[in-house]
């Protein structure tokens, strides 16, 4: 099998492609022939040693895969060879094969292509958990999505609209804002050229009900200031760089909630609830209420270039690696 290996911490240009022996299933595991692996900002942090989880090199990055079951262990009963599946692996996904516990693979909905399916894992599960489980989004509410043109942000637009909410999309370039409007946001803000707080308050004079923030940095405080009384600020991540420091008196004056969202940790601690969350996501897809777009794709051998594009904010929507040969 072919794998992308981080043998030295640093920029994505240091990644190398190697040939490793094919995998064999454990008694309770399955081998998946990977067709696509989702790209996420966490991958760029992990290869630089900047993530809270710091594996020692050499390691294989890549946290979410879609593919076909190639082999099953002797004790596996509910998964069979040929099944189309998704698997949140956390690591080891930049490879043509991965090994997975059979109980942790998820059936891929019929008609959903492998590359589009990768968005259903981290991006859409995060969005659904954040907006529904943690944010209690309601029909008619207004949601401000920061980093709205990224994978997690674009999924939030889709999920918020599925619940009948209106989305103000904030992104850092005009073409990104337009992409969000094309995805169904009713208004957009280019926070590179516009005053975020001022523009959002012009769009929603009474304030927004929810802020969905996967980027942090200098954008968090002005976004917090756009909240209506009893609003919810959902802390998803800090892709823009710095972890923001926000005056607590703002929360008092706004009478708002600041809610931490960590779908990955929550899913590990609550496997039954996470299975129900994924079932809800599949139902939303089956009903046509969400529609993961086709991602920007690169072949496995170009993993370094793909992560560089992600780091340089050149990816609109989801990115994925596809396996060839």
N, C-alpha and C positions, 0 to 999 in steps of 0.2 A: 504494500500500500504506500501511497505518497502522503507525506506530512509536511507541514510548515512548522519549523522549529525555531524557538527563541533560545539560542545558545549563549547569548550575551545580552544583558539588559541594555536598552537604549532605543534609538529611533527605529521605526519599522523597516528601514533599509537594511538593518542587520539580520532580518529574518532569512532563513535558508530553507530550501526544499530538499527533502531527503527521501530515500526509499527505506521503509521499515518492513519487517515481516508481517504478513497478514495476521489478523486476529483470530482467536478461537474463543467460543463462548464459555463462560463459567456455567456451572450447573443451573443457576437461577438467572442467567443473563442471556442477552442476545447480541449478535453482531449486526450492525447497521451499515449497509453500503450508503454512504452519504452522497446525496445529490446536490444539496445546498447547505451552506452554513451562514447564519446571520452575522453581520458585523455590528458591533456595539462600541460605544465610547470607552467602556470599561476595558476592552481589548487593548486600546492604545495606552491606557494607564498601566495595565498589567505588564506589558512588555518593557516598560520603562522603570518598573519597580515603584510606581507611584500609587498603586491601589492598596486598600487595607489588607487584602490577601496578597501575599508576596511569595509566590513559588520560586524556588531556586532553579536557575537554568541547569540543564536544558529542560524546557517544557514546551508543550503545544498549546497555543491559545485557541480561542473560539468556544463560545458558550452555548450555542443553540443550533441544532441540526435537523434537517428533514431528509428522509431517505427511505430505503426499502430494507426490510429484515432479510439478511443473507444466511443466518444460521441461528439456531436456538439451542439452549442448554437442555440437558436431560430432564430437569425438573420443571421446565417451563410448559404451562398448559394453555394459557390465554393468548399467547402470541405465536404466530406461525410464519414460516418462511414466505416471503412475498408480500407481507403486510406493509402498507405505506404508513410511516410513523413520524412523529416529532419527538425530540428528546432534548431536554434542557440539561446539558452536560457540565456547564460551568467552565470547563477547560477541555482540551483535546479535540475540539471540533474542526480545526483547520486540517482535515485529513480525509482521505477517501473512505476510511472505515472508523467507526467508534464502537466501543463496548458499552452496553447499558444494562442495568438491572431491568428485567422484564416488567416489573411492577411500576416502573417509572416512565415507560414509553406511552405516548398518546397517539390514538388513531388519527390519521390525517383525513379531513373531510374530503369526500369525493369531489372531483372537479377543481380542487385547489392545487395549483402548481407548487412544486417544491420550493422555488425561490420565494414566492409570495407567502408560503406557509411559515417561513422562518419569522416573519413579522408577528405571527400570532403568539409567539413565545414571549420574549422579554418586552417588546414594545406594546403589544395589545394587552397582555396580562397586566403589565404595569399600569396602563391607562385605565383598564376596567377596575382593578383593585383600588387605584387612587380615587377615581371619580365616584365609584359606586360604594365600595366597602368603607373607604376612609372619608370620602367627601360628601356622600349622600346627595349626589346631584339630583335635581328635580326638573321636571318639564318646565320650560319657560325661563329657567335661570340663565344668567350670562356667565360664561367661563372665559377668562383670559388665559391663553396658552402661550407661554414663553418658549423660545426655541421651537416654534411651531412647524418649521420646515424640516426638522430632523425626524428620525425614525420614531422616537417616543412621542414627540410633539404632534406629528401627523396622525399617529394612532389616537392621540387624545382628541383631536378634532373629530375623527370618525366616531369614537365612543360617545363623546359628549352629544353629538347630533343624534345618535341612536336613542338617547334618553330624552330627546326633545329640547336640549339646551341650545342656546345660541353661543357661537364662538367668536371671540375677537382674537385673531392670530397675530402674534408679534414675532418678527424675524429680523435678520440683519441685512437684508438686501431686497431690492424691489422685486427681483425675479422670484425670490423665495416667498415674499408676501403674496405675489400673484399665484404661485403654486398652492398656497393655503386657501386662497379665495376659490380656486378651481376645485379644491377638495371639499368646499362647503362652508368655510368660515364666512360670516356675514360682513365682517369688517377686518381690516388689517392695519398694522403699524410697523413701520421700518424703524427699529430703535437705534439704527446707526445714524439716521438723519433727522429723526423726529424725537421730541420730548415724550418719553413713554407715558409718564403720569398725565401730562396735559392732554395728549392725544386720546388716551383711553377715556378720560373724563369728558372729553367732547363727544365721544361715541356713546358713552354710558354715563350720563350726568348723575344718576343716582348711585353709581358705583357698580362693581361687578360682584357676583355672588361667590365665585371661586377663582382663585389664581392657581394655575398648574405650572409649577416651576422646576424644570429639569436643568437649569443653567446656572442659577445663583449669581454670584459676583455682584457687580454694580447695578444689575437689573432688579434684584430682589426688593430693595427698599422702595423704589418708586412703584413697583407693582403692588406691594403691600398697601401703599397709600391709595390705591384705586379701589380697595375693597369697600363694599357697603357694610353697614352695621350687621353683625352676626355672620359675616362672610367667613370663608374657609381658605386658608393659604396652604397649599399642598406642596411640601418640600420633597422633590423627587431626586435631585442631584445637583451637581455643580460643574457642568460641562464647560461653562465659560471661564473657569479657572479658580478664582478665589472663593472660599467659603465666606458668605457675607456676615457682617455684624449689624444687627438691626436693633434700634432702641426699643426696649420693652414697653415704653410708654405709648408707642404707636398701637400696640395690641390692646392696651387698656382703652385708649381713646376710640379705637375702631370697634371695640367689643367683638373682636374676631377670634377665630381659632387658628393656630398654626399647627399643622398636622404633619408629622413625619411619615413618609411612605417608603417602605423597603420591601417590595414584592418578593425579591429573592429570599430574604430571611424569613418573611412571613410564610411563604410557600413551604419552606423546609420544616417550619414549626407546626404548620397546619395542613398536612397533606390531604385530609378529607375535604376541608374547605377549599383548598386550591383545586382539587378535582372538580368540585362543584362550580368554581369560578371558570375553569376551562370549559366545562359543559355549557355554561351560560354564554361564553364567548362563541362556541360552535353554534349554539342556537341563534345568536344574533347574526352570525354569518349565514346560516341556513335560511333565515327569514329575510335576508337581503338588507339588514339594518346596518351592517358594517361591510366594508369591501376593501381588504388590504390591497394596496396598489402594487404593481410589479416593481421590484426594487431595481436600483442600479447594480449591475453585476460585473464581477471580474472572475477570470479563471483562478483556480487555486494557486497557480504559480505566480500570480500577480498580487498575492496577499499583502506584500509590503506597500505596493502602490495604492491598493485599496485603503489600507489604514492611514496612509499619508493623506489621501483625499479626505478621509473622515476627519483627521486632525486639522486640516486646513479649511474646514467648513465648506467643502466643495460638493458634498453629497446632499441632494434634496430628497427627503423621504428616507426610505430604508436602503441599506446596502447589503449585499450578500456575495459570497464566493460560490461559484459553481464548479462541480467536479467534471472533468472531461477525461475520456480514455480509461 
